[in-house]
Amino acid sequence: MAVVPEPNPELASSPTDFTEQEEHWVSVSDLMGGLMMVFLLISVIYMVQLEIESRKIKDVAILYDRLRTQLYQDLQAEFEADLPRWGAELNPDLSLRFYNTELLFERGDSDLNPAFAEILADFFPRYIRILTAEPYRNDILEVRIEGHTSSDWGQGAPVDEAYIKNMNLSQARTRSAVAFLLALDAVQTEKAWLIRHLTANGLSSSKPVLQADGAEDEVRSRRVEFRVRTDADSRIATILQDVR
């Protein structure tokens, strides 16, 4: 409760002035008390809103963690028997990596090896059939095809030059892969979905595979990866935007 100052008799020229001064301080006290209640109410409303949005974010995170786990299990069940002979591995982050460089491309070449083309023709329609199934198709933001190289270019090329040349090579390889995949008869019914979601990403040697001692594994660094991105991040961003 606000403390009401004692009226100063010296400032009151008459009993009437004294009464008016007292009423003035009482009204100011009531006003301050009212403002404090308003601020308190606004703070409570804001805290409740933050709690609601926090729960929404948590619910989205849980939903997409379950979706990712289920998608990983479906992909594992579909491809488990094929991965060893393809020289491939599936990871819980939904990346599927083809690392048998002898099957992928000739060194320094962007054309698909016939052996790799055969693998992709078997793999990709089955892969897309799972991704476009009802539980997943509306929650997938991007299907990324990533081309990776080792940091080496040969003949002692400077680091910058090797990186740029490998960037050009990795981009050419992913474009070659995407062109081949989009032309497959088995995926034509999902062509519109693929055009909206399928991307080619040449990453040069920016993400090398490292050995246990931290040294680059040049052979396994030369790889092609398929990655799935869900739109969980964009949904969370939308929730946060609504809070502001």
TORGUMAR-782263 format. One line per 4 residues: number of its first residue (from 0); their letters; for each residue x, y negated, z negated of N, C-alpha, C, O, CB. Coordinates in steps of 0.02 Angstrom, whole numbers. Atoms other than C-alpha are relative to their C-alpha. Last residue first. Glycine has a CB too. Example, Ala and Ser with C-alpha at 12.3 -4.5 7.8 and 13.67 -1.06 7.14 Angstrom:
<tortis>
1> SA> -42/59/3/684/53/-357/-39/-55/-37/-14/-110/-45/20/-23/71 ~ 45/59/0/615/225/-390/45/-60/0/97/-59/-33/-50/-1/-62
</tortis>
This chain:
<tortis>
243> RVDQ> -27/68/-1/337/547/1559/-56/-50/12/-43/-111/14/54/-7/53 ~ -10/24/68/253/711/1506/19/-74/1/-1/-111/-44/54/41/-36 ~ 65/19/26/185/743/1682/5/-28/-71/-37/-67/-93/-47/59/0 ~ 19/63/-32/362/740/1751/-66/-24/-28/-76/-84/-37/-5/9/76
239> LITA> -39/54/32/413/874/1625/-18/-68/29/-21/-117/-7/75/12/9 ~ 25/8/68/273/987/1686/35/-57/-36/3/-99/-68/8/64/-40 ~ 66/32/-6/321/959/1867/-30/-13/-68/-58/-66/-81/-47/42/42 ~ -12/70/-16/503/999/1827/-65/-39/5/-69/-96/-17/40/-7/65
235> IRSD> -21/31/62/447/1162/1745/13/-74/10/-5/-115/-33/63/34/-28 ~ 60/5/42/353/1207/1903/16/-32/-67/-22/-73/-92/-31/70/-11 ~ 41/55/-25/503/1165/2012/-63/-8/-42/-87/-64/-53/-18/11/73 ~ -32/64/14/619/1272/1906/-44/-58/22/-50/-108/-14/68/-4/35
231> ADTR> 7/15/71/500/1420/1908/29/-68/-16/-1/-106/-55/34/54/-42 ~ 13/71/10/492/1413/2099/-13/-18/-73/-47/-67/-88/-60/-22/41 ~ 70/12/14/578/1580/2123/-10/-75/-12/38/-112/-18/-24/40/-62 ~ 13/54/48/745/1595/2210/-75/-7/-10/-112/-15/38/31/-68/24
227> VRFE> 69/24/6/792/1759/2293/-3/-54/-53/21/-46/-109/-48/59/-18 ~ 20/25/66/969/1797/2350/-72/-25/3/-94/-53/53/47/-56/-24 ~ 70/21/-4/1038/1902/2493/-22/-20/-71/-14/19/-118/-47/57/29 ~ 46/-9/55/1227/1911/2494/-70/-24/19/-79/-74/54/24/-38/-61
223> VRRS> 64/32/-16/1355/1939/2631/-48/15/-58/-53/72/-80/-30/26/69 ~ 63/-36/12/1534/1978/2585/-59/-41/27/-53/-100/43/-9/14/-75 ~ 29/3/-67/1717/1936/2603/-64/41/1/-63/102/7/51/27/54 ~ 23/69/-10/1757/1907/2419/-31/-9/69/-74/-52/78/58/-48/-8
219> RVED> 70/6/23/1760/2096/2396/-26/-72/6/-87/-83/5/-5/23/-72 ~ 43/-45/-37/1918/2110/2503/-73/-9/-19/-116/-18/24/21/73/-12 ~ 11/25/-67/2006/1956/2436/-48/44/40/-87/19/80/66/-6/37 ~ 6/-63/-35/1985/2001/2253/-18/-17/72/-77/-29/87/-53/49/-34
215> EAGD> 53/-10/-49/2046/1837/2183/3/70/30/57/94/49/6/-53/55 ~ -23/9/-69/2154/1843/2027/-58/14/48/-103/53/32/60/47/15 ~ 15/68/-25/2071/1818/1858/22/-13/71/6/-65/99/31/-49/-45 ~ -53/46/21/2152/1969/1776/-10/-71/26/33/-114/16/67/27/24
211> AQLV> -2/6/73/1991/2070/1784/53/-49/-24/44/-82/-76/11/67/-32 ~ -18/-62/34/1975/2036/1970/3/-13/-75/-5/-70/-97/68/27/26 ~ -63/-2/37/1883/1887/2040/11/69/-31/-36/104/-49/0/-54/-54 ~ 6/-53/49/1751/1877/2177/68/8/-34/120/14/0/-24/68/33
207> PKSS> -37/-63/-10/1766/1710/2264/-18/51/-54/-38/33/-109/75/-13/0 ~ 21/-45/54/1629/1577/2257/35/68/9/2/117/26/-78/9/0 ~ 15/38/61/1691/1425/2356/-20/45/-59/-16/24/-116/-56/-48/14 ~ -31/-36/56/1779/1532/2487/-16/-32/-67/22/-25/-115/76/3/10
203> SLGN> -73/-5/-6/1667/1480/2633/28/41/-58/2/95/-74/32/-71/1 ~ -31/28/60/1489/1450/2570/76/5/1/108/-9/-50/-26/35/-60 ~ -71/-18/-4/1389/1474/2730/38/-34/-55/40/-96/-58/29/-18/69 ~ -45/41/41/1204/1466/2686/71/26/4/87/79/-24/-24/-1/-74
199> ATLH> -68/-24/-12/1066/1525/2802/48/-47/-36/45/-107/-27/16/5/76 ~ -52/50/-14/887/1500/2742/68/34/8/80/87/-20/3/-53/-57 ~ -66/-28/-14/728/1605/2743/49/-54/18/36/-95/62/-5/52/57 ~ -38/-20/59/575/1531/2656/72/23/13/114/19/-32/-36/55/-35
195> RILW> 7/47/56/465/1434/2776/49/15/-56/66/-30/-95/-70/1/-26 ~ -25/65/-23/526/1526/2932/-5/-52/-56/36/-98/-59/-41/-24/62 ~ -74/0/-3/505/1690/2840/27/-68/21/76/-91/-7/24/54/48 ~ -25/2/70/323/1655/2794/76/-4/0/105/-41/-39/-24/62/-39
191> AKET> 16/66/27/280/1613/2976/27/-7/-71/55/-59/-89/-76/-13/2 ~ -45/50/-29/371/1769/3039/-13/-69/-29/35/-104/-45/-9/-2/76 ~ -17/47/53/281/1887/2919/45/-56/26/79/-89/-14/35/37/-58 ~ 62/20/33/191/1989/3052/11/-50/-56/-35/-83/-78/-35/62/-28
187> QVAD> 36/51/-38/350/1986/3155/-65/-22/-33/-86/-79/-25/-15/26/70 ~ 17/57/45/450/2077/3022/-42/-53/36/-53/-107/7/64/-31/-26 ~ 33/-21/62/461/2252/3100/-19/-58/-46/-56/-47/-94/45/47/-37 ~ 71/-13/-11/497/2187/3274/-37/12/-65/-95/-6/-72/-9/59/47
183> LALL> 19/-70/12/664/2116/3217/-76/8/9/-115/-31/-18/21/23/-71 ~ 19/-33/-62/701/1948/3299/-24/72/-9/-47/103/39/57/-2/49 ~ 64/29/-22/701/1851/3136/-26/33/64/-85/30/79/8/-75/11 ~ 55/-22/44/834/1967/3068/-68/-26/24/-117/10/22/13/-22/-71
179> FAVA> 13/-71/-10/955/1945/3214/-62/23/-40/-104/59/-14/60/41/-21 ~ 27/-8/-68/941/1756/3213/-17/73/13/-69/89/41/50/-25/53 ~ 70/24/1/965/1754/3023/-32/10/69/-90/32/73/-3/-74/-20 ~ 41/-48/36/1122/1862/3035/-73/-20/1/-117/22/12/25/7/-73
175> SRTR> 4/-60/-41/1202/1755/3171/-46/52/-33/-86/85/0/70/30/11 ~ 45/17/-55/1162/1598/3072/-10/61/45/-66/75/68/26/-60/41 ~ 67/-1/28/1242/1679/2919/-52/-18/54/-107/10/54/-6/-49/-59 ~ 21/-68/16/1398/1722/3018/-72/2/-27/-111/46/-8/48/32/-50
171> AQSL> 15/-34/-63/1416/1550/3096/-26/71/-13/-71/95/21/62/1/46 ~ 63/28/-25/1403/1470/2924/-21/34/65/-80/49/75/7/-75/10 ~ 54/-26/42/1536/1587/2854/-67/-27/23/-117/10/21/12/-19/-74 ~ 11/-71/-13/1653/1551/3000/-59/27/-40/-101/63/-13/64/39/-17
167> NMNK> 29/-7/-67/1634/1362/2992/-16/73/15/-69/89/43/47/-27/53 ~ 68/27/5/1664/1366/2804/-35/8/68/-92/31/71/1/-75/-21 ~ 42/-52/29/1813/1482/2828/-72/-24/-8/-119/16/-4/29/21/-68 ~ 8/-52/-51/1889/1355/2947/-44/57/-26/-85/84/10/70/27/21
163> IYAE> 45/25/-52/1855/1215/2823/-11/54/54/-68/64/76/29/-63/32 ~ 68/6/27/1930/1311/2677/-49/-22/54/-103/7/60/0/-51/-58 ~ 28/-67/7/2084/1367/2775/-72/-4/-25/-115/34/-2/42/42/-49 ~ 14/-25/-67/2119/1187/2829/-33/69/-3/-81/83/33/64/3/42
159> DVPA> 58/36/-28/2103/1123/2652/-20/27/69/-79/36/83/17/-75/6 ~ 62/-16/37/2216/1258/2580/-61/-34/31/-112/-1/43/7/-20/-73 ~ 10/40/60/2352/1241/2713/-68/13/-31/-114/35/3/7/-75/15 ~ 38/61/-11/2364/1386/2836/-7/-38/-65/-16/-8/-118/-70/15/29
155> GQGW> -19/53/47/2502/1511/2796/-36/-65/10/-6/-118/0/73/-12/5 ~ -53/41/-29/2476/1616/2951/16/-61/-43/36/-113/-18/-20/-23/70 ~ -56/-29/-36/2315/1687/2882/49/-52/26/32/-110/33/-25/42/56 ~ 14/6/-71/2149/1612/2834/55/30/42/47/39/103/-10/-74/18
151> DSST> -56/-7/-49/2146/1661/2650/-25/-12/71/-82/6/88/32/71/-6 ~ -32/66/-9/2018/1593/2526/55/1/53/80/-51/73/28/-24/-65 ~ -56/8/45/1909/1748/2546/31/-69/13/13/-102/62/53/58/8 ~ -65/-22/-25/1744/1728/2635/51/0/-56/37/-26/-111/24/-46/59
147> HGEI> -58/16/42/1562/1715/2586/63/27/33/62/79/66/-8/29/-71 ~ -62/-28/-28/1403/1708/2691/59/-24/-42/67/-84/-54/8/-21/74 ~ -62/35/13/1241/1681/2595/59/37/32/66/98/25/11/-8/-75 ~ -53/-44/-25/1068/1730/2654/65/-39/-6/73/-92/26/-14/23/75
143> RVEL> -64/26/-24/946/1640/2541/44/56/28/53/108/-5/38/-37/-56 ~ -40/-61/-10/764/1687/2518/64/-23/35/63/-42/93/-39/55/43 ~ -50/-6/-54/682/1531/2448/30/70/0/42/101/-52/56/-52/-9 ~ -16/65/-29/538/1471/2338/47/8/60/40/-29/110/32/-45/-52
139> IDNR> -69/1/-26/459/1636/2293/11/-66/37/-26/-84/82/13/60/47 ~ -45/25/52/305/1623/2182/73/-1/22/117/-15/-18/-8/41/-62 ~ 16/70/14/171/1640/2316/45/-32/-52/41/-92/-64/-72/-6/-22 ~ -6/42/-60/245/1800/2390/-13/-74/-15/19/-117/16/-47/23/53
135> YPEA> -60/42/-7/280/1887/2224/-5/-55/52/24/-108/43/57/43/16 ~ -26/28/63/134/1985/2148/53/-53/9/66/-92/-37/27/55/-42 ~ 43/47/36/44/2000/2317/30/-27/-66/21/-86/-80/-65/33/-15 ~ 55/-34/33/185/2083/2414/-36/-50/-45/-8/-101/-65/25/61/-41
131> TLIR> 63/29/-21/289/1965/2521/-61/36/-28/-118/22/-10/-4/-1/76 ~ 3/71/18/450/2002/2429/-66/-32/18/-89/-79/-16/56/-38/34 ~ 5/8/73/423/2190/2436/-9/-73/-18/-52/-90/-60/62/29/-35 ~ 64/-31/20/386/2198/2623/-11/-8/-75/-66/-21/-98/-3/75/20
127> IYRP> 52/51/-9/530/2076/2650/-69/28/-18/-112/-9/-43/-1/-24/73 ~ -13/55/48/656/2199/2577/-56/-52/4/-83/-73/-47/68/-34/15 ~ 21/-26/66/583/2345/2674/7/-53/-54/-35/-59/-99/43/62/-18 ~ 73/-7/1/594/2246/2837/-26/27/-67/-79/5/-91/-22/47/55
123> FFDA> 37/63/4/772/2191/2792/-76/8/1/-110/-24/-39/21/-44/55 ~ 8/33/64/856/2355/2746/-52/-56/1/-96/-59/-42/65/-29/-23 ~ 31/-46/48/838/2466/2898/-20/-37/-63/-75/-30/-89/47/59/-16 ~ 63/-19/-31/873/2333/3031/-39/49/-45/-101/51/-42/13/32/68
119> LIEA> 48/54/10/1005/2262/2914/-68/17/30/-120/-1/1/27/-64/33 ~ 19/3/71/1096/2428/2906/-53/-53/-11/-103/-41/-45/62/-15/-43 ~ 42/-59/14/1094/2449/3095/-24/0/-72/-81/16/-86/39/64/16 ~ 65/13/-31/1159/2272/3118/-49/57/-13/-108/46/-26/8/-12/76
115> FAPN> 35/44/46/1297/2312/2995/-69/-18/27/-117/-23/-10/41/-64/-13 ~ 16/-38/60/1353/2463/3097/-40/-43/-50/-86/-19/-81/64/26/-34 ~ 57/-44/-13/1341/2364/3259/-21/40/-62/-80/51/-73/17/49/56 ~ -23/-66/-19/1457/2233/3183/-61/44/14/-111/37/-21/44/31/-56
111> LDSD> 13/-57/43/1369/2066/3180/32/63/28/27/77/87/-76/11/-9 ~ 49/-47/-27/1452/1929/3281/-8/59/-48/41/84/-75/20/24/70 ~ 66/14/29/1539/1792/3180/-54/46/27/-112/43/4/-20/-71/13 ~ 53/0/-50/1719/1848/3208/-67/-11/-35/-76/9/-92/0/67/40
107> GREF> 1/63/-37/1874/1803/3105/-56/-5/51/-59/-54/88/65/-9/34 ~ -36/55/32/1897/1984/3051/1/-62/45/21/-58/103/72/21/-18 ~ -71/-4/-15/1766/2093/3131/34/-61/-29/3/-115/-34/13/5/77 ~ -23/38/-58/1602/2078/3041/73/17/14/110/36/-32/-9/-77/-11
103> LLET> 35/63/-9/1502/2178/2913/17/-35/66/-25/-37/112/15/-46/-57 ~ 64/-8/-34/1546/2363/2909/-31/-66/22/-76/-66/64/-48/36/-46 ~ -11/-37/-62/1732/2351/2870/-64/8/40/-63/18/101/30/68/-15 ~ -19/45/-54/1692/2214/2744/12/36/67/4/6/120/62/-38/-19
99> NYFR> -44/-43/-40/1598/2333/2631/19/-38/63/-15/-34/114/-36/68/18 ~ -71/16/10/1532/2198/2513/48/45/39/108/37/33/16/3/-73 ~ -33/-47/-46/1346/2186/2547/74/-17/0/94/-71/22/-31/-4/73 ~ -65/15/-31/1274/2099/2394/24/57/44/29/114/22/52/-16/-54
95> LSLD> -17/-64/-30/1093/2095/2336/61/-12/45/56/-49/94/-60/32/40 ~ -46/3/-57/1064/1951/2218/15/71/23/29/116/-17/66/-39/-19 ~ 34/-9/-64/908/1967/2110/45/-13/61/20/-24/116/-60/-46/4 ~ 18/69/-20/992/1900/1951/-33/-2/69/-42/-55/98/62/-44/0
91> PNLE> 60/23/34/983/2081/1889/-20/-72/17/-78/-91/7/9/5/-74 ~ -13/27/67/1111/2132/2021/-65/-26/-31/-111/-45/5/52/-56/4 ~ 55/43/21/1092/2246/2173/12/-22/-72/26/20/-115/-69/36/7 ~ 19/-3/71/1248/2320/2251/-56/-50/-13/-57/-105/15/60/-13/-46
87> AGWR> 38/57/26/1300/2360/2429/-15/10/-74/-9/66/-100/-66/-9/39 ~ -52/42/31/1423/2470/2523/-32/-62/-29/-9/-118/-16/54/-19/51 ~ -3/65/-32/1280/2533/2631/59/-42/-24/75/-94/6/-65/-38/-12 ~ -22/-11/-69/1311/2713/2582/2/-65/40/36/-69/91/-47/50/34
83> PLDA> -69/-26/-6/1309/2667/2397/23/8/72/79/-10/89/6/66/-36 ~ -53/48/14/1154/2553/2411/71/28/6/113/-5/36/-9/-27/-70 ~ -34/25/-60/1039/2676/2499/62/-43/-15/108/-47/25/-48/-40/41 ~ -34/-55/-35/980/2784/2353/41/-24/60/87/10/81/-52/50/24
79> EFEA> -52/-32/42/943/2635/2242/38/54/38/99/59/32/-33/31/-62 ~ -66/-3/-34/855/2537/2379/53/39/-38/110/45/-15/24/-69/12 ~ 1/-6/-73/668/2548/2343/68/17/30/73/57/76/-26/-64/31 ~ 33/-63/-18/674/2584/2156/1/11/76/8/68/98/-72/-1/-25
75> QLDQ> -43/-55/20/802/2447/2130/-31/67/20/4/111/44/13/-2/-76 ~ -55/-3/-48/700/2322/2230/47/59/-16/71/94/29/40/-66/0 ~ 28/-23/-64/545/2361/2127/55/6/53/56/55/91/-54/-49/24 ~ 16/-72/6/642/2351/1963/-28/27/66/-12/83/85/-50/11/-56
71> YLQT> -63/-38/2/720/2184/2012/-13/75/-2/19/114/32/43/-22/-61 ~ -25/1/-68/548/2117/2059/66/39/4/77/77/51/10/-72/24 ~ 40/-47/-39/479/2171/1890/25/4/72/27/58/102/-74/-21/-1 ~ -15/-68/23/621/2086/1797/-38/51/41/-10/103/60/-18/8/-74
67> RLRD> -66/-18/-24/606/1928/1901/18/71/-20/47/109/20/52/-48/-28 ~ 3/-8/-73/418/1920/1873/68/22/27/71/67/69/-22/-65/34 ~ 34/-64/-13/439/1949/1687/-3/14/75/7/71/96/-71/0/-30 ~ -47/-51/22/567/1810/1676/-30/69/12/4/116/33/18/-10/-74
63> YLIA> -48/-11/-54/452/1705/1783/55/48/-21/86/80/22/31/-66/21 ~ 32/-28/-60/305/1723/1664/52/17/52/50/71/82/-51/-50/28 ~ 16/-70/15/412/1697/1508/-29/34/62/-11/90/79/-49/6/-59 ~ -64/-36/4/486/1536/1579/-12/75/-12/21/117/19/44/-30/-56
59> VDKI> -26/-6/-68/314/1473/1632/64/41/0/74/84/43/12/-69/31 ~ 42/-49/-35/243/1511/1457/25/11/72/25/67/96/-73/-24/1 ~ -17/-67/25/390/1422/1375/-40/53/36/-13/105/54/-13/4/-76 ~ -66/-17/-27/365/1270/1486/21/70/-22/47/110/17/53/-51/-23
55> KRSE> 8/-13/-71/180/1267/1444/65/22/31/67/70/70/-28/-62/36 ~ 30/-67/-6/218/1285/1259/-10/19/73/0/76/92/-67/4/-38 ~ -53/-49/17/336/1137/1267/-26/71/6/10/115/30/26/-12/-71 ~ -43/-7/-59/202/1038/1359/56/50/-13/76/87/32/29/-68/20
51> IELQ> 38/-34/-53/77/1071/1218/43/11/61/43/66/89/-61/-42/19 ~ 7/-70/19/205/1029/1084/-37/39/53/-19/96/69/-36/6/-68 ~ -65/-33/-11/252/868/1173/-4/74/-17/26/115/18/54/-33/-42 ~ -9/-8/-71/68/820/1182/66/35/16/69/79/59/-3/-68/35
47> VMYI> 44/-55/-21/46/853/996/8/13/75/10/71/96/-74/-17/-16 ~ -31/-63/23/199/746/958/-43/60/21/-16/112/39/8/-1/-77 ~ -59/-14/-42/132/605/1067/32/66/-20/52/105/23/51/-57/-6 ~ 24/-21/-66/-40/612/982/59/19/45/55/68/81/-41/-57/33
43> VSIL> 28/-67/6/42/608/810/-23/26/67/-11/84/84/-58/0/-51 ~ -56/-47/10/152/460/857/-26/71/-4/3/117/25/39/-18/-64 ~ -34/-7/-65/2/363/928/56/52/-6/65/93/39/28/-68/24 ~ 44/-40/-43/-95/396/766/32/12/68/29/68/95/-68/-36/9
39> LFVM> -2/-68/24/50/335/660/-42/45/43/-22/101/59/-24/4/-73 ~ -65/-28/-20/67/179/766/6/73/-21/32/114/16/58/-41/-30 ~ 1/-9/-73/-119/144/746/64/32/25/62/79/65/-11/-68/35 ~ 43/-58/-14/-112/175/558/-2/14/75/-2/72/96/-70/-11/-28
35> MLGG> -38/-60/20/37/57/541/-41/63/15/-14/113/37/19/-3/-75 ~ -50/-13/-52/-58/-75/640/41/63/-16/56/102/29/46/-59/7 ~ 34/-26/-60/-206/-61/522/49/17/55/42/68/88/-50/-50/25 ~ 21/-68/15/-95/-81/368/-35/33/59/-24/92/74/-45/1/-60
31> MLDS> -60/-42/-2/-13/-232/445/-16/73/-13/11/118/18/52/-25/-50 ~ -21/-6/-69/-184/-310/480/61/45/7/63/88/51/16/-69/29 ~ 46/-47/-34/-247/-273/305/21/11/72/18/67/98/-73/-27/-4 ~ -14/-67/26/-93/-356/229/-44/52/34/-20/105/52/-10/2/-76
27> VSVW> -62/-23/-32/-114/-507/342/18/70/-23/40/111/17/58/-48/-17 ~ 15/-17/-70/-296/-521/285/62/23/37/57/70/77/-31/-61/35 ~ 38/-63/-1/-246/-512/100/-15/20/72/-8/79/88/-66/-7/-40 ~ -47/-55/11/-112/-644/123/-35/68/1/-7/118/25/36/-9/-66
23> HEEQ> -45/-5/-57/-235/-765/201/47/59/-8/57/98/39/40/-64/9 ~ 36/-36/-53/-368/-731/68/44/9/62/38/60/97/-64/-38/18 ~ 6/-70/20/-243/-781/-67/-34/41/53/-12/96/68/-37/6/-66 ~ -66/-31/-7/-198/-941/24/-2/74/-18/29/116/15/52/-36/-44
19> ETFD> -13/-10/-72/-382/-985/48/68/34/11/75/77/55/-2/-67/37 ~ 42/-56/-23/-413/-959/-139/12/16/73/17/74/92/-74/-17/-11 ~ -27/-60/31/-267/-1072/-190/-38/62/25/-8/113/40/-4/-5/-78 ~ -61/-19/-37/-319/-1206/-66/28/66/-27/51/108/12/53/-54/-5
15> TPSS> 22/-24/-66/-494/-1208/-144/60/23/42/58/76/73/-38/-55/38 ~ 24/-69/6/-423/-1217/-320/-22/28/66/-15/88/79/-58/3/-49 ~ 64/-2/34/-329/-1375/-265/-21/72/-9/10/116/23/-55/-40/39 ~ 17/68/23/-159/-1430/-199/-65/-2/-38/-80/-51/-72/-4/-48/58
11> ALEP> 72/9/-3/-98/-1253/-188/-19/-67/-29/-10/-79/-88/-36/57/-37 ~ 18/13/-69/87/-1250/-147/-75/-10/9/-99/-30/62/23/57/44 ~ -27/65/-20/137/-1273/-329/-20/-18/72/-24/-76/90/75/-1/-7 ~ 44/55/22/21/-1133/-379/24/-67/24/-17/-112/37/-6/0/-76
7> NPEP> -42/51/32/120/-1009/-273/-44/-59/-19/-67/-96/24/58/-22/46 ~ 5/68/-27/7/-863/-234/41/-48/-40/46/-43/-102/-73/-23/2 ~ 37/46/43/76/-697/-296/-4/-68/32/47/-95/55/33/-6/-70 ~ -39/48/39/132/-590/-152/-45/-44/-42/-101/-62/-23/43/-44/46
3> VVAM> 24/67/-14/19/-447/-100/38/-49/-43/35/-45/-105/-77/-6/-13 ~ -1/43/60/115/-284/-98/-21/-70/19/7/-100/65/70/0/-34 ~ -39/61/-5/66/-171/48/-7/-41/-64/-62/-45/-93/-22/-42/61 ~ 43/60/0/0/0/0/44/-61/0/93/-66/-38/-48/-1/-61
</tortis>
